[in-house]
Amino acid sequence: MSRTPAKEATDRPTTAASAAGRTSAEMQVKWDDTKLSTSYANVCNVMSTREEVVLMFGVNQAWHLGQKEVTVQLTDRIIVSPHAAKRLSVLLENLLKQHEERFGPLNLQAPRAVEVAQESDLKN
C-alpha cells in the first residue's frame, strides 16, 4: 500500500448546506489538503460503540475460489462520531445511486455465487 502526500493546497469552496443536501448556503468550507494522503483499500469493515464508529480499511491481495481462509492486511482505521457516520452514509448512498445510474447496478454477491447463478441461467 502506498501513501502519497498531496503536493499543493487547493481551495474547493462548497457550502455545508450543499454537502448535507440542503439548498440554502450556511457557511463556506475551505478544504485544506496539504496534509492529505491517499490509500487504496479493497476491503472495509466497521464496528461501533455508543460514542464512535470505527471504519477499518485494508487490502486483500488475491481472492481465489474455494479458499478456506483469507488474510486481509489492515492499513487504515478511521474513527468518526455517529453523526459524522450518518452524514457519510447519506453521501455514499447518493454517490452510489448516481454511479449505478451511470454504469449499471453493482452486484455484492460473492464471485462463486455469481458464477453459479450465471451457469444456472445459461442452462435454462
DOFI-762227 format. One record per residue: residue in three letters; x, z, y of N, C-alpha, C in turn; residue number from 1. Coordinates in nm, 2 decimals. Layout:
residues N
res:ala, n_px:X, n_pz:Z, n_py:Y, ca_px:X, ca_pz:Z, ca_py:Y, c_px:X, c_pz:Z, c_py:Y, n:NUM
...
***
This chain:
residues 124
res:met, n_px:0.08, n_pz:0.00, n_py:-0.12, ca_px:0.00, ca_pz:0.00, ca_py:0.00, c_px:0.09, c_pz:0.00, c_py:0.12, n:1
res:ser, n_px:0.05, n_pz:-0.07, n_py:0.22, ca_px:0.13, ca_pz:-0.09, ca_py:0.34, c_px:0.05, c_pz:-0.04, c_py:0.46, n:2
res:arg, n_px:0.12, n_pz:0.03, n_py:0.55, ca_px:0.05, ca_pz:0.07, ca_py:0.67, c_px:0.13, c_pz:-0.01, c_py:0.78, n:3
res:thr, n_px:0.05, n_pz:-0.06, n_py:0.87, ca_px:0.10, ca_pz:-0.14, ca_py:0.98, c_px:0.05, c_pz:-0.08, c_py:1.11, n:4
res:pro, n_px:0.14, n_pz:-0.03, n_py:1.20, ca_px:0.10, ca_pz:0.02, ca_py:1.32, c_px:0.06, c_pz:-0.09, c_py:1.42, n:5
res:ala, n_px:-0.04, n_pz:-0.06, n_py:1.50, ca_px:-0.08, ca_pz:-0.16, ca_py:1.60, c_px:0.03, c_pz:-0.19, c_py:1.70, n:6
res:lys, n_px:0.05, n_pz:-0.31, n_py:1.75, ca_px:0.16, ca_pz:-0.34, ca_py:1.84, c_px:0.13, c_pz:-0.32, c_py:1.98, n:7
res:glu, n_px:0.00, n_pz:-0.33, n_py:2.02, ca_px:-0.03, ca_pz:-0.31, ca_py:2.16, c_px:-0.17, c_pz:-0.25, c_py:2.18, n:8
res:ala, n_px:-0.19, n_pz:-0.18, n_py:2.28, ca_px:-0.33, ca_pz:-0.12, ca_py:2.31, c_px:-0.42, c_pz:-0.23, c_py:2.36, n:9
res:thr, n_px:-0.54, n_pz:-0.23, n_py:2.32, ca_px:-0.64, ca_pz:-0.33, ca_py:2.38, c_px:-0.76, c_pz:-0.25, c_py:2.42, n:10
res:asp, n_px:-0.82, n_pz:-0.30, n_py:2.53, ca_px:-0.94, ca_pz:-0.24, ca_py:2.58, c_px:-1.05, c_pz:-0.32, c_py:2.51, n:11
res:arg, n_px:-1.13, n_pz:-0.25, n_py:2.44, ca_px:-1.25, ca_pz:-0.31, ca_py:2.38, c_px:-1.37, c_pz:-0.23, c_py:2.43, n:12
res:pro, n_px:-1.42, n_pz:-0.26, n_py:2.55, ca_px:-1.53, ca_pz:-0.18, ca_py:2.60, c_px:-1.65, c_pz:-0.20, c_py:2.53, n:13
res:thr, n_px:-1.72, n_pz:-0.10, n_py:2.50, ca_px:-1.86, ca_pz:-0.10, ca_py:2.44, c_px:-1.93, c_pz:0.02, c_py:2.49, n:14
res:thr, n_px:-2.06, n_pz:0.02, n_py:2.46, ca_px:-2.13, ca_pz:0.14, ca_py:2.50, c_px:-2.16, c_pz:0.22, c_py:2.38, n:15
res:ala, n_px:-2.17, n_pz:0.35, n_py:2.40, ca_px:-2.21, ca_pz:0.44, ca_py:2.29, c_px:-2.35, c_pz:0.40, c_py:2.24, n:16
res:ala, n_px:-2.43, n_pz:0.36, n_py:2.34, ca_px:-2.57, ca_pz:0.32, ca_py:2.30, c_px:-2.57, c_pz:0.20, c_py:2.21, n:17
res:ser, n_px:-2.49, n_pz:0.10, n_py:2.24, ca_px:-2.48, ca_pz:-0.02, ca_py:2.15, c_px:-2.43, c_pz:0.01, c_py:2.01, n:18
res:ala, n_px:-2.34, n_pz:0.10, n_py:2.00, ca_px:-2.28, ca_pz:0.14, ca_py:1.87, c_px:-2.39, c_pz:0.22, c_py:1.79, n:19
res:ala, n_px:-2.48, n_pz:0.28, n_py:1.86, ca_px:-2.59, ca_pz:0.36, ca_py:1.79, c_px:-2.71, c_pz:0.27, c_py:1.78, n:20
res:gly, n_px:-2.71, n_pz:0.15, n_py:1.82, ca_px:-2.82, ca_pz:0.06, ca_py:1.81, c_px:-2.93, c_pz:0.07, c_py:1.92, n:21
res:arg, n_px:-2.90, n_pz:0.14, n_py:2.03, ca_px:-2.99, ca_pz:0.15, ca_py:2.14, c_px:-2.96, c_pz:0.05, c_py:2.24, n:22
res:thr, n_px:-3.05, n_pz:0.03, n_py:2.33, ca_px:-3.03, ca_pz:-0.07, ca_py:2.43, c_px:-2.98, c_pz:-0.03, c_py:2.57, n:23
res:ser, n_px:-3.00, n_pz:0.10, n_py:2.60, ca_px:-2.96, ca_pz:0.15, ca_py:2.73, c_px:-2.81, c_pz:0.19, c_py:2.73, n:24
res:ala, n_px:-2.74, n_pz:0.16, n_py:2.83, ca_px:-2.60, ca_pz:0.20, ca_py:2.84, c_px:-2.59, c_pz:0.34, c_py:2.88, n:25
res:glu, n_px:-2.51, n_pz:0.42, n_py:2.81, ca_px:-2.49, ca_pz:0.56, ca_py:2.84, c_px:-2.35, c_pz:0.59, c_py:2.89, n:26
res:met, n_px:-2.25, n_pz:0.54, n_py:2.82, ca_px:-2.12, ca_pz:0.56, ca_py:2.87, c_px:-2.03, c_pz:0.45, c_py:2.81, n:27
res:gln, n_px:-1.92, n_pz:0.42, n_py:2.88, ca_px:-1.82, ca_pz:0.32, ca_py:2.83, c_px:-1.73, c_pz:0.39, c_py:2.74, n:28
res:val, n_px:-1.69, n_pz:0.33, n_py:2.63, ca_px:-1.59, ca_pz:0.38, ca_py:2.53, c_px:-1.47, c_pz:0.29, c_py:2.54, n:29
res:lys, n_px:-1.35, n_pz:0.35, n_py:2.56, ca_px:-1.23, ca_pz:0.27, ca_py:2.56, c_px:-1.16, c_pz:0.30, c_py:2.43, n:30
res:trp, n_px:-1.14, n_pz:0.19, n_py:2.35, ca_px:-1.07, ca_pz:0.21, ca_py:2.22, c_px:-0.92, c_pz:0.19, c_py:2.24, n:31
res:asp, n_px:-0.85, n_pz:0.30, n_py:2.21, ca_px:-0.70, ca_pz:0.30, ca_py:2.22, c_px:-0.65, c_pz:0.29, c_py:2.08, n:32
res:asp, n_px:-0.59, n_pz:0.17, n_py:2.05, ca_px:-0.54, ca_pz:0.15, ca_py:1.91, c_px:-0.39, c_pz:0.15, c_py:1.91, n:33
res:thr, n_px:-0.32, n_pz:0.22, n_py:2.00, ca_px:-0.18, ca_pz:0.23, ca_py:2.00, c_px:-0.12, c_pz:0.30, c_py:1.88, n:34
res:lys, n_px:-0.20, n_pz:0.40, n_py:1.82, ca_px:-0.15, ca_pz:0.47, ca_py:1.70, c_px:-0.23, c_pz:0.43, c_py:1.58, n:35
res:leu, n_px:-0.30, n_pz:0.32, n_py:1.58, ca_px:-0.38, ca_pz:0.27, ca_py:1.47, c_px:-0.29, c_pz:0.22, c_py:1.36, n:36
res:ser, n_px:-0.32, n_pz:0.25, n_py:1.24, ca_px:-0.25, ca_pz:0.20, ca_py:1.12, c_px:-0.36, c_pz:0.13, c_py:1.03, n:37
res:thr, n_px:-0.31, n_pz:0.04, n_py:0.95, ca_px:-0.40, ca_pz:-0.04, ca_py:0.87, c_px:-0.37, c_pz:-0.01, c_py:0.72, n:38
res:ser, n_px:-0.47, n_pz:0.02, n_py:0.64, ca_px:-0.45, ca_pz:0.04, ca_py:0.50, c_px:-0.55, c_pz:-0.05, c_py:0.43, n:39
res:tyr, n_px:-0.52, n_pz:-0.09, n_py:0.30, ca_px:-0.61, ca_pz:-0.16, ca_py:0.22, c_px:-0.66, c_pz:-0.07, c_py:0.11, n:40
res:ala, n_px:-0.78, n_pz:-0.08, n_py:0.07, ca_px:-0.84, ca_pz:0.00, ca_py:-0.04, c_px:-0.94, c_pz:-0.09, c_py:-0.11, n:41
res:asn, n_px:-0.94, n_pz:-0.08, n_py:-0.24, ca_px:-1.04, ca_pz:-0.15, ca_py:-0.32, c_px:-1.13, c_pz:-0.05, c_py:-0.40, n:42
res:val, n_px:-1.10, n_pz:0.08, n_py:-0.37, ca_px:-1.18, ca_pz:0.19, ca_py:-0.44, c_px:-1.21, c_pz:0.30, c_py:-0.33, n:43
res:cys, n_px:-1.33, n_pz:0.35, n_py:-0.33, ca_px:-1.37, ca_pz:0.46, ca_py:-0.24, c_px:-1.45, c_pz:0.56, c_py:-0.31, n:44
res:asn, n_px:-1.43, n_pz:0.68, n_py:-0.28, ca_px:-1.52, ca_pz:0.79, ca_py:-0.34, c_px:-1.55, c_pz:0.89, c_py:-0.23, n:45
res:val, n_px:-1.66, n_pz:0.96, n_py:-0.24, ca_px:-1.69, ca_pz:1.06, ca_py:-0.14, c_px:-1.73, c_pz:1.19, c_py:-0.20, n:46
res:met, n_px:-1.72, n_pz:1.29, n_py:-0.12, ca_px:-1.77, ca_pz:1.43, ca_py:-0.16, c_px:-1.80, c_pz:1.50, c_py:-0.03, n:47
res:ser, n_px:-1.88, n_pz:1.61, n_py:-0.04, ca_px:-1.91, ca_pz:1.67, ca_py:0.09, c_px:-1.93, c_pz:1.82, c_py:0.06, n:48
res:thr, n_px:-1.93, n_pz:1.89, n_py:0.18, ca_px:-1.97, ca_pz:2.03, ca_py:0.19, c_px:-2.07, c_pz:2.03, c_py:0.30, n:49
res:arg, n_px:-2.12, n_pz:2.15, n_py:0.33, ca_px:-2.22, ca_pz:2.16, ca_py:0.44, c_px:-2.16, c_pz:2.11, c_py:0.57, n:50
res:glu, n_px:-2.03, n_pz:2.13, n_py:0.60, ca_px:-1.97, ca_pz:2.10, ca_py:0.73, c_px:-1.90, c_pz:1.97, c_py:0.74, n:51
res:glu, n_px:-1.87, n_pz:1.91, n_py:0.62, ca_px:-1.79, ca_pz:1.79, ca_py:0.63, c_px:-1.82, c_pz:1.69, c_py:0.51, n:52
res:val, n_px:-1.79, n_pz:1.57, n_py:0.54, ca_px:-1.79, ca_pz:1.46, ca_py:0.44, c_px:-1.65, c_pz:1.41, c_py:0.42, n:53
res:val, n_px:-1.61, n_pz:1.40, n_py:0.30, ca_px:-1.47, ca_pz:1.36, ca_py:0.27, c_px:-1.48, c_pz:1.22, c_py:0.20, n:54
res:leu, n_px:-1.41, n_pz:1.12, n_py:0.26, ca_px:-1.40, ca_pz:0.99, ca_py:0.21, c_px:-1.26, c_pz:0.97, c_py:0.16, n:55
res:met, n_px:-1.25, n_pz:0.93, n_py:0.03, ca_px:-1.12, ca_pz:0.91, ca_py:-0.03, c_px:-1.10, c_pz:0.76, c_py:-0.06, n:56
res:phe, n_px:-0.99, n_pz:0.70, n_py:-0.02, ca_px:-0.97, ca_pz:0.56, ca_py:-0.05, c_px:-0.85, c_pz:0.54, c_py:-0.13, n:57
res:gly, n_px:-0.85, n_pz:0.44, n_py:-0.21, ca_px:-0.73, ca_pz:0.42, ca_py:-0.30, c_px:-0.73, c_pz:0.27, c_py:-0.34, n:58
res:val, n_px:-0.63, n_pz:0.25, n_py:-0.43, ca_px:-0.60, ca_pz:0.12, ca_py:-0.48, c_px:-0.59, c_pz:0.12, c_py:-0.63, n:59
res:asn, n_px:-0.67, n_pz:0.04, n_py:-0.70, ca_px:-0.66, ca_pz:0.02, ca_py:-0.84, c_px:-0.59, c_pz:-0.12, c_py:-0.86, n:60
res:gln, n_px:-0.48, n_pz:-0.12, n_py:-0.92, ca_px:-0.40, ca_pz:-0.25, ca_py:-0.93, c_px:-0.47, c_pz:-0.35, c_py:-1.02, n:61
res:ala, n_px:-0.53, n_pz:-0.31, n_py:-1.13, ca_px:-0.59, ca_pz:-0.41, ca_py:-1.22, c_px:-0.71, c_pz:-0.35, c_py:-1.29, n:62
res:trp, n_px:-0.81, n_pz:-0.43, n_py:-1.31, ca_px:-0.93, ca_pz:-0.39, ca_py:-1.39, c_px:-0.93, c_pz:-0.48, c_py:-1.51, n:63
res:his, n_px:-0.92, n_pz:-0.43, n_py:-1.62, ca_px:-0.93, ca_pz:-0.50, ca_py:-1.75, c_px:-1.06, c_pz:-0.46, c_py:-1.82, n:64
res:leu, n_px:-1.13, n_pz:-0.56, n_py:-1.88, ca_px:-1.25, ca_pz:-0.53, ca_py:-1.95, c_px:-1.21, c_pz:-0.45, c_py:-2.08, n:65
res:gly, n_px:-1.28, n_pz:-0.35, n_py:-2.11, ca_px:-1.26, ca_pz:-0.27, ca_py:-2.22, c_px:-1.16, c_pz:-0.15, c_py:-2.20, n:66
res:gln, n_px:-1.11, n_pz:-0.14, n_py:-2.08, ca_px:-1.02, ca_pz:-0.03, ca_py:-2.05, c_px:-1.09, c_pz:0.11, c_py:-2.08, n:67
res:lys, n_px:-1.02, n_pz:0.20, n_py:-2.14, ca_px:-1.08, ca_pz:0.33, ca_py:-2.16, c_px:-1.05, c_pz:0.43, c_py:-2.04, n:68
res:glu, n_px:-0.95, n_pz:0.40, n_py:-1.97, ca_px:-0.91, ca_pz:0.48, ca_py:-1.86, c_px:-0.85, c_pz:0.39, c_py:-1.75, n:69
res:val, n_px:-0.89, n_pz:0.42, n_py:-1.62, ca_px:-0.84, ca_pz:0.35, ca_py:-1.51, c_px:-0.77, c_pz:0.45, c_py:-1.41, n:70
res:thr, n_px:-0.66, n_pz:0.42, n_py:-1.37, ca_px:-0.59, ca_pz:0.51, ca_py:-1.27, c_px:-0.60, c_pz:0.45, c_py:-1.13, n:71
res:val, n_px:-0.65, n_pz:0.53, n_py:-1.04, ca_px:-0.66, ca_pz:0.49, ca_py:-0.90, c_px:-0.56, c_pz:0.57, c_py:-0.82, n:72
res:gln, n_px:-0.47, n_pz:0.50, n_py:-0.75, ca_px:-0.38, ca_pz:0.56, ca_py:-0.66, c_px:-0.45, c_pz:0.59, c_py:-0.53, n:73
res:leu, n_px:-0.48, n_pz:0.72, n_py:-0.50, ca_px:-0.54, ca_pz:0.76, ca_py:-0.38, c_px:-0.44, c_pz:0.75, c_py:-0.27, n:74
res:thr, n_px:-0.48, n_pz:0.69, n_py:-0.16, ca_px:-0.39, ca_pz:0.66, ca_py:-0.05, c_px:-0.43, c_pz:0.73, c_py:0.08, n:75
res:asp, n_px:-0.56, n_pz:0.74, n_py:0.11, ca_px:-0.61, ca_pz:0.79, ca_py:0.23, c_px:-0.73, c_pz:0.88, c_py:0.21, n:76
res:arg, n_px:-0.74, n_pz:0.99, n_py:0.29, ca_px:-0.85, ca_pz:1.07, ca_py:0.30, c_px:-0.90, c_pz:1.08, c_py:0.44, n:77
res:ile, n_px:-1.02, n_pz:1.06, n_py:0.46, ca_px:-1.08, ca_pz:1.07, ca_py:0.60, c_px:-1.19, c_pz:1.18, c_py:0.59, n:78
res:ile, n_px:-1.18, n_pz:1.28, n_py:0.68, ca_px:-1.28, ca_pz:1.38, ca_py:0.68, c_px:-1.36, c_pz:1.37, c_py:0.81, n:79
res:val, n_px:-1.50, n_pz:1.36, n_py:0.80, ca_px:-1.58, ca_pz:1.35, ca_py:0.91, c_px:-1.70, c_pz:1.45, c_py:0.90, n:80
res:ser, n_px:-1.76, n_pz:1.47, n_py:1.02, ca_px:-1.88, ca_pz:1.56, ca_py:1.02, c_px:-1.99, c_pz:1.49, c_py:0.95, n:81
res:pro, n_px:-2.09, n_pz:1.56, n_py:0.91, ca_px:-2.21, ca_pz:1.49, ca_py:0.85, c_px:-2.28, c_pz:1.40, c_py:0.95, n:82
res:his, n_px:-2.28, n_pz:1.43, n_py:1.08, ca_px:-2.33, ca_pz:1.35, ca_py:1.18, c_px:-2.26, c_pz:1.22, c_py:1.20, n:83
res:ala, n_px:-2.12, n_pz:1.23, n_py:1.19, ca_px:-2.04, ca_pz:1.10, ca_py:1.20, c_px:-2.06, c_pz:1.02, c_py:1.07, n:84
res:ala, n_px:-2.08, n_pz:1.09, n_py:0.96, ca_px:-2.10, ca_pz:1.01, ca_py:0.83, c_px:-2.23, c_pz:0.94, c_py:0.84, n:85
res:lys, n_px:-2.34, n_pz:1.00, n_py:0.90, ca_px:-2.47, ca_pz:0.94, ca_py:0.91, c_px:-2.46, c_pz:0.81, c_py:1.00, n:86
res:arg, n_px:-2.38, n_pz:0.83, n_py:1.11, ca_px:-2.36, ca_pz:0.71, ca_py:1.20, c_px:-2.29, c_pz:0.60, c_py:1.13, n:87
res:leu, n_px:-2.18, n_pz:0.64, n_py:1.05, ca_px:-2.11, ca_pz:0.54, ca_py:0.97, c_px:-2.20, c_pz:0.47, c_py:0.87, n:88
res:ser, n_px:-2.29, n_pz:0.55, n_py:0.81, ca_px:-2.38, ca_pz:0.49, ca_py:0.71, c_px:-2.47, c_pz:0.38, c_py:0.78, n:89
res:val, n_px:-2.52, n_pz:0.41, n_py:0.90, ca_px:-2.60, ca_pz:0.32, ca_py:0.97, c_px:-2.52, c_pz:0.19, c_py:1.00, n:90
res:leu, n_px:-2.40, n_pz:0.21, n_py:1.05, ca_px:-2.32, ca_pz:0.10, ca_py:1.09, c_px:-2.29, c_pz:0.01, c_py:0.97, n:91
res:leu, n_px:-2.25, n_pz:0.07, n_py:0.86, ca_px:-2.22, ca_pz:0.00, ca_py:0.74, c_px:-2.34, c_pz:-0.08, c_py:0.68, n:92
res:glu, n_px:-2.46, n_pz:-0.01, n_py:0.69, ca_px:-2.58, ca_pz:-0.07, ca_py:0.64, c_px:-2.61, c_pz:-0.20, c_py:0.72, n:93
res:asn, n_px:-2.60, n_pz:-0.19, n_py:0.85, ca_px:-2.62, ca_pz:-0.31, ca_py:0.94, c_px:-2.52, c_pz:-0.42, c_py:0.91, n:94
res:leu, n_px:-2.39, n_pz:-0.38, n_py:0.90, ca_px:-2.29, ca_pz:-0.48, ca_py:0.87, c_px:-2.31, c_pz:-0.55, c_py:0.74, n:95
res:leu, n_px:-2.34, n_pz:-0.47, n_py:0.63, ca_px:-2.36, ca_pz:-0.53, ca_py:0.50, c_px:-2.49, c_pz:-0.62, c_py:0.50, n:96
res:lys, n_px:-2.59, n_pz:-0.58, n_py:0.57, ca_px:-2.71, ca_pz:-0.67, ca_py:0.58, c_px:-2.67, c_pz:-0.80, c_py:0.64, n:97
res:gln, n_px:-2.59, n_pz:-0.80, n_py:0.75, ca_px:-2.55, ca_pz:-0.93, ca_py:0.82, c_px:-2.46, c_pz:-1.01, c_py:0.72, n:98
res:his, n_px:-2.37, n_pz:-0.94, n_py:0.65, ca_px:-2.28, ca_pz:-1.00, ca_py:0.56, c_px:-2.36, c_pz:-1.08, c_py:0.45, n:99
res:glu, n_px:-2.46, n_pz:-1.01, n_py:0.39, ca_px:-2.54, ca_pz:-1.07, ca_py:0.28, c_px:-2.63, c_pz:-1.18, c_py:0.34, n:100
res:glu, n_px:-2.67, n_pz:-1.17, n_py:0.46, ca_px:-2.75, ca_pz:-1.28, ca_py:0.52, c_px:-2.66, c_pz:-1.41, c_py:0.53, n:101
res:arg, n_px:-2.53, n_pz:-1.39, n_py:0.56, ca_px:-2.44, ca_pz:-1.50, ca_py:0.58, c_px:-2.39, c_pz:-1.55, c_py:0.45, n:102
res:phe, n_px:-2.35, n_pz:-1.46, n_py:0.36, ca_px:-2.27, ca_pz:-1.50, ca_py:0.24, c_px:-2.34, c_pz:-1.48, c_py:0.11, n:103
res:gly, n_px:-2.46, n_pz:-1.43, n_py:0.11, ca_px:-2.54, ca_pz:-1.40, ca_py:-0.01, c_px:-2.52, c_pz:-1.26, c_py:-0.06, n:104
res:pro, n_px:-2.61, n_pz:-1.22, n_py:-0.15, ca_px:-2.61, ca_pz:-1.08, ca_py:-0.20, c_px:-2.48, c_pz:-1.04, c_py:-0.27, n:105
res:leu, n_px:-2.45, n_pz:-0.91, n_py:-0.25, ca_px:-2.33, ca_pz:-0.85, ca_py:-0.32, c_px:-2.38, c_pz:-0.79, c_py:-0.45, n:106
res:asn, n_px:-2.31, n_pz:-0.81, n_py:-0.56, ca_px:-2.35, ca_pz:-0.76, ca_py:-0.68, c_px:-2.26, c_pz:-0.64, c_py:-0.72, n:107
res:leu, n_px:-2.32, n_pz:-0.52, n_py:-0.74, ca_px:-2.24, ca_pz:-0.40, ca_py:-0.76, c_px:-2.23, c_pz:-0.37, c_py:-0.91, n:108
res:gln, n_px:-2.28, n_pz:-0.45, n_py:-1.00, ca_px:-2.27, ca_pz:-0.43, ca_py:-1.14, c_px:-2.12, c_pz:-0.44, c_py:-1.18, n:109
res:ala, n_px:-2.09, n_pz:-0.37, n_py:-1.29, ca_px:-1.95, ca_pz:-0.38, ca_py:-1.35, c_px:-1.93, c_pz:-0.52, c_py:-1.40, n:110
res:pro, n_px:-1.81, n_pz:-0.57, n_py:-1.39, ca_px:-1.78, ca_pz:-0.71, ca_py:-1.43, c_px:-1.83, c_pz:-0.74, c_py:-1.57, n:111
res:arg, n_px:-1.82, n_pz:-0.65, n_py:-1.67, ca_px:-1.87, ca_pz:-0.69, ca_py:-1.81, c_px:-2.02, c_pz:-0.70, c_py:-1.81, n:112
res:ala, n_px:-2.09, n_pz:-0.61, n_py:-1.74, ca_px:-2.23, ca_pz:-0.62, ca_py:-1.73, c_px:-2.28, c_pz:-0.75, c_py:-1.67, n:113
res:val, n_px:-2.21, n_pz:-0.80, n_py:-1.57, ca_px:-2.24, ca_pz:-0.93, ca_py:-1.51, c_px:-2.22, c_pz:-1.04, c_py:-1.61, n:114
res:glu, n_px:-2.11, n_pz:-1.04, n_py:-1.68, ca_px:-2.08, ca_pz:-1.14, ca_py:-1.78, c_px:-2.19, c_pz:-1.15, c_py:-1.89, n:115
res:val, n_px:-2.22, n_pz:-1.03, n_py:-1.94, ca_px:-2.33, ca_pz:-1.02, ca_py:-2.04, c_px:-2.46, c_pz:-1.08, c_py:-1.99, n:116
res:ala, n_px:-2.49, n_pz:-1.04, n_py:-1.87, ca_px:-2.62, ca_pz:-1.09, ca_py:-1.81, c_px:-2.61, c_pz:-1.24, c_py:-1.79, n:117
res:gln, n_px:-2.50, n_pz:-1.30, n_py:-1.75, ca_px:-2.49, ca_pz:-1.44, ca_py:-1.73, c_px:-2.49, c_pz:-1.51, c_py:-1.87, n:118
res:glu, n_px:-2.43, n_pz:-1.46, n_py:-1.97, ca_px:-2.43, ca_pz:-1.52, ca_py:-2.10, c_px:-2.57, c_pz:-1.52, c_py:-2.16, n:119
res:ser, n_px:-2.65, n_pz:-1.41, n_py:-2.13, ca_px:-2.78, ca_pz:-1.40, ca_py:-2.18, c_px:-2.87, c_pz:-1.51, c_py:-2.11, n:120
res:asp, n_px:-2.85, n_pz:-1.53, n_py:-1.98, ca_px:-2.92, ca_pz:-1.63, ca_py:-1.90, c_px:-2.89, c_pz:-1.77, c_py:-1.96, n:121
res:leu, n_px:-2.77, n_pz:-1.79, n_py:-1.99, ca_px:-2.73, ca_pz:-1.92, ca_py:-2.04, c_px:-2.80, c_pz:-1.95, c_py:-2.18, n:122
res:lys, n_px:-2.82, n_pz:-1.85, n_py:-2.26, ca_px:-2.88, ca_pz:-1.87, ca_py:-2.39, c_px:-3.03, c_pz:-1.89, c_py:-2.38, n:123
res:asn, n_px:-3.09, n_pz:-1.84, n_py:-2.28, ca_px:-3.24, ca_pz:-1.85, ca_py:-2.27, c_px:-3.28, c_pz:-1.98, c_py:-2.20, n:124
***
